[in-house]
Amino acid sequence: MDGIRGFWRALSTEGRWLLSTVAVQTLGRGLTLPFTIIYLHEVRGFDLALSGTLMGIIAVVGLVVTGPGGSLIDRYGARRILIAGLAAMIAGCSLLAFATVPAVAAVGLVLIGINFGVSWPGLNALIASVVTGDLRQQYFGVNFALVNLGIGIGGIIGGFYVNVNAPETFTLIFLVDAATCLIPMGLLLGPLRHVRTQAVPTDDAPPTGGYREIIRRPAVIWVSLLTFIAMFVGYGQMEAGFPAFARQVSEVSTRTVGFAFAVNTLVIVLFQFAVLRWISGRRRTRVMCIMALVWATSWLVLGSTGLLPDTIAAAIGVIAFMGIFAFGETLLQPTVPAIYNDLASDHNRGRYNAINSAAFQGGAIVGPIAAGVLLGNGLYAVFIAVMVVCCLGIGVMAVALERRIPASANGITEPQPATE
């Protein structure tokens, strides 16, 4: 591929439609994601503990819905399930915009959680249906960069706009979040209405088992365990462990923490495509081994900032942590979804992506709990040690996965037999 132009030319029309609006779609989520708990606590006046519990509804509902959602995707197609999820998201954001009592907020967050539960496996199944081969891995990486760009821009706009003393500013951002869902819904009802993710039933179609049969595959077990640990030490710490350590141990300002998140987005947007060119044709398991070392290094950098608290060096270290961590993300995000979808077939793609989503969400749920226990008890060095050991464990799991995964799912093209 000769850069972005070559990638774009290689995409099908459906792939171009799907990718062209990603940043705009996620801008709405970026507007609300960093400020929802502030809205619940400081604007609506809910107790902080209650606000935190309400925030947890999204992840819990998403995890519960993911399994049935994957089966529904395989039966009815990703397009229909995604439309239903987007309708739930629109209703949830609209309710949350005007929620003055916890019960209404809870219903809104349940609806948002339903969308989260079906959107990951649904979107990945849709992508896998319109993009094949090595292009699929590149697509997942570019899509990830655009998602971060949209969320990052949304977060910046929201930070300048919202005001806790003006509840209407929060009402507006939630309504904008709801409105941005109309863009993917329009695509699914219009240009992408003919995309089919479920297999066409035939008399000689191979029988496909349920989740039990899928998770018995050694490759699925290892890649799911790897995904869970990666989310535990990665995204599970971004909203809990990292900011808590940076504030309590490194003693940096909230502005520094905010700038670190901005650097994270910038590194992903700037380097994702270059990384995609470098990893193309390489074993995905080897790429994950490198990612594990990069993340281990990032956590050691963050840990070192605790030795020089409340200094410029600590601030630089906190920002460097997020930059290094972001580089590791550019290695992880294109590879794992591609592995799941290359292991799957059209008969069970929804369920494979649902397993991926469940492993992701499980790690993201357990991560903050572990961070709270360790940091809450002053075990700062233990916290960093656990993160580093888990990162190195990812590398070990990648090696184990390589022995159990087909070459095609590991990003290696099988050599073609010579023709006479």
N, C-alpha and C positions, 0 to 999 in steps of 0.2 A: 504494500500500500504506500502511495506517495503522499503521506500526510492526510490532513483533514479532507482535502478535495477527493482523494482516492477513496477514502472511507465513505464519503457521502455518495459518490458515484456508484459504489458497489452495493449500496442499500437498495432494497425494493421500494416502491412507492409507499407501501404501507409502513415500512420501517422509517422512512423519512417523515411521514405524518406523525408517527408515534414519538419520534425524537424531537421534532421541531418545536414543540410546545412545553417540553418538560420544565424548563426554568420558570416559565410563566405560571404553570400549574402549581409548582412548589413555593412560589413567592408568597402565596396566601398562608401556607403552613408556617413559613418563616416569620410572618407577621405575628402569629399567635403563640408559637411553640415556646419561646423564652419567657413569655409574659402571662401565661395562663395561671400559674400559681400566685403570681402577684395580683392578678385580677380577682381571683377567688378570695384571697386573704385581705388585701389592702383596699380593694374597691368594693367588693360585696360584703366584707366584714366577717367572713367565715373564720373560725378558729384555725390556726396554722396547722395543727395536727389533723383536723378535719380536711383542710385544703389538700394536704399531702396524701391523705387517704383517697380523696376524690381523684387526684391525679393518677393514682395507681389503678383506677378502674379501667383506664384505656388499655394498659398493658395486660391486665388480667382477662378482660373481655376478649381482647385480640388473640390471646393464647388459647382461650376456650373455643373461639370461633374458627381458628385456623384449620383444625382437623376436618370438621364437617365442610368447611369452605373448599378445601382441596378436593373432596369427593364430589361436591356439587359442580366444581369447575370441570372435572373429568366427565361428568354426566351431561351438563347443560352448556358447557363452554365458558371460557373466561370472560367473554364480552358481556354476557347476561349478568354474571355474578358481579363483575366490576361496576356495571350500571346500578345494580341494587346497592352495592357498597357506597357508591358516590351519592346516591339518594339519601342513604343513612347519614353520610357525612354532612350533606347540606342541611338536613334537618337538625343534626346534632349541633353544628356551629350556630345555627339560627336560634336554637333554644338557649345555648350557652350565652349568646349575646345579650339576652334579656333575663338571665337567671338571677333572681334576687333571693331565692331560698335554696338550700342544699339539695332538696329532692329534685328540683328542675335541673339543676346543674348535673346531678348524677345521671338523669335520663339522657341529657345531652352528651355526656362523656361516654355512656354506654353505646350510644349510636355511633360516636366517633370511633370507639374501640371495635365495633363491628366492621367498619370500613377498613381499619388497620389490619384486622384479622384476615380479610379476603383480598386486600389490595396487593400485598406482597406476592403471594402465590399466583394470583390472577394476572398481574402485570408481567411477572417473569414468564408465565406460560404463554402470554400473548407475544412477548418479545421472541421467545424460542420458536414460535410458529412463523414469524416473518423474517427471522434472521437465522442462518445456519453456518456451520463450519467455524473457522477461525474468526470470522466476522462477528459471530455471536459473543465471543469473549471481549472483543473490542467494543461492541455495542454496550455491554454491561458496564464497562469502564467509563465510556463517554457519558452514558446515562447517569452514572454515579456522580461524575463531575458536574453535570448540569443540575442535578438535584441539589448538590451543595451550593452551587451558584445561586439558585433560586431561593433557598432557605437563608443563605448568607445575606443577600440583598434585602429580603423581607425582614430579617432581624434588624438590619441597620435602619431601614425605614421605620419599623415599629419602635425602635429605641428613640428615634427623634420625635416621633409623633405622639405616642401614648403619654397620658398624664393621669396619675392616680387621683388627682383632684377633679378630673373631668371624665366621669364614667362613660360618657358618650364616645370618647376616643376608643375605648376598649370595645364598645358595642360595634363600632364601625369596622375594626380590624377583624372581628369574628364574622361579620357579614361579608367582608371582602374575601375571607378564607372560604366561606360558603360559595361565593360567586365564582371563584377560580375553579371550583369543581365542575362548573358548567362547560369548561373548555374540553377536558377529557371526555365528558359525557357527550358533547357534540361530535367529537371525533368517533366515538364508538357507535353513535347513532347514524353518522354520516359516512365519511371516507373509509372507516374501518368496519362497517357493518357486515361485510362479507367475509371477514377473517374468522376462520374456524380453528379452534384449538383442540377440540375433542376429536377422536378418531372416528371415521365413518364406519358404522357397524357393518360387518360382513359375516357371512356364514363361516368362512374359514379364518376369521380373526383369531389370533392366539388368546387364550384365556388370561385375564389379568387379575391378580389377587388384590387384597386390600392392603392396609397399612402394615399388618403383621407380616405379610410376605415380603414387602419392600424393606422393612427394617431388619429382616433377617440377613440381608445381603451385607457381607463384611465391609464392602466399600461404603455403603450408606451409614453403617454404624460409625466407622472411623471419621468420615467427613462431617457427620452430625456432631460427634463429640468434639472434633476440632472447632466447628462453628460455635458450639456452646462456650468453650473456653475462650475463644477469640472475642466473643461478645462480652464475656465476664470481665476480661481484662481491658477490653476496648470500650465499646459504647456504654457498657454498664457502669463505667467509671466517669464518663464525660460529664454527667449531670450530678454526680455525687462525690466520688473519691477524689478526682482531680481538683475541682474547685475547693473542696474542704481542705485538702492537703495544702493547696496553694495559699489559702487564707490563714489556716491555723498554724502550719509548720513553716512554710516559706515566708509568711507574713507579707504578702504582696497586696496591692490595692485591688479593688474590684475592677478598676479601669484596666489594670494589667491582665486580669483574667479575661475580660471582654476582648482585649486586643489579641490575646492568645487564640481565642476562638476565631477571630478574623483571620489570623495567620494560617490557622488550620484550613479554612475554606480557600484561601489564596493559594496555598501549596497544592491542594488537590486540583484546583482549576488550571493552574499553570503547568503542572507536571504530569497529569493523568495521561495525556495523549502520547507524550514521550515515553512514559513507562509502558504503555500498550505496545508501542513499536518494539521496545526492548524485550518484552516477555513473549511476543508472538513466536510460536513454534517451539517454545521452551516447555519443559515439564512443569505443569502447574504445581505439583508437590514441591519441586525445588524452589519455585518462586515463593511458596508459603514458608519454606525454611528460612529464606532470606528475610521475609517479612517478620518472622518470629525474632530474629536477631535485631532487626531494626526497632521493633517495639520494646524488646528487653533493654536496648540502649536508651530509648526514650525514658523509660521508667527510672533507670539509673541516673539520668540527667536530672529528672524531677527530684529524686531522692537527695541528690547532692545539694539542691537549693536549701534544704533544711539545715545544712551546716553553716549557711550564711544568711540567716533570716533578716528580713526588712532591709535588704541592700539592693543596689542596682544589679549586682551579680545574680541575686535570687530572681529578680524580675526577668533578666535576660534568660536565665535557665528555665523559668516557667514558660516563656514564649518559645524557647528552643524545643522544649518538650513537645509542644503542640505541633511545631513544624516537622519534627522527626516522626512523630506519631502519624501525622497526615501522610507522609511519604509511605509509611507502612500500609496505610489504608488504600493507596493507589495500587499496591501490589495485591491486596486481599480481595477487594471488591470485584474485579473482573474475573477472578479465578473460581471462587466458591460457587456462585450461581451457575457458571458455565459447566462445572463438574456435575452438579445436580441435574441440569437439563440434558447433558450428554449421556448420563446414566439412564434417564427416563425415556419413555416412548410416548407417542400421542395418546395412548390408552390410559396412562397414569401420570402424566406430566403435572397435573394439578396437585396430586398427592405428594409427589416428590418435592415440589416447591413449598407445599404446606409443611413438610418435615423440616425443610430448610428454615422456613419462617418460625416454626416452633422452637428450633434450636437457638435461633437468633433472639427471640423474645425471652426464652428461658434464661439465657445468659444476661440479658439486659435487666431482668427482674432480680436475679440473685446477686448481681454485681453491686448495686447500691446497698443491699442489705449487709453484705460482707464488709463493704467500706464503712458503713455506719458502726458496725460492731468493733472493727479494728481501730478506726480513728477515734470513735467515741470513748474507747478505753485507753487512749494514749499510746497505742501500739503502732507508732508511725513507721519505725524501721521494719517491723513485721509486715506491715501493709505493703511497703515497697518490695520486700523480699518475696511475698506471695505473688505479686504482679510479675516479677522477673522470672520466678520459677515457672509460673503458668505460661509465660511467653516461650521459654525454652521447651516446655512441654508440648507446645503447638508444633515446634520443629520435630520432636520425636514422633508425634502423631502423623505428621506429614510423611515421614519416612515409612511408617507402618502402612499408611494409606497407599503409598506408591507400589507396595508389593501386592495390593489387592484390587487395584483399579485397572480397567482396560486402558490400553494406550490411547485410544480415541478420546476417552473422557479425561485423560491427563494432558491433552493438548498436543499429542504427538500423532502426526499423520502416518498411517501405516504405509510402508513402501508398496507401490503397485508392482505386480508381477510383470516381468518382461514379456513383450509380445513378439511373436515370430515375424 
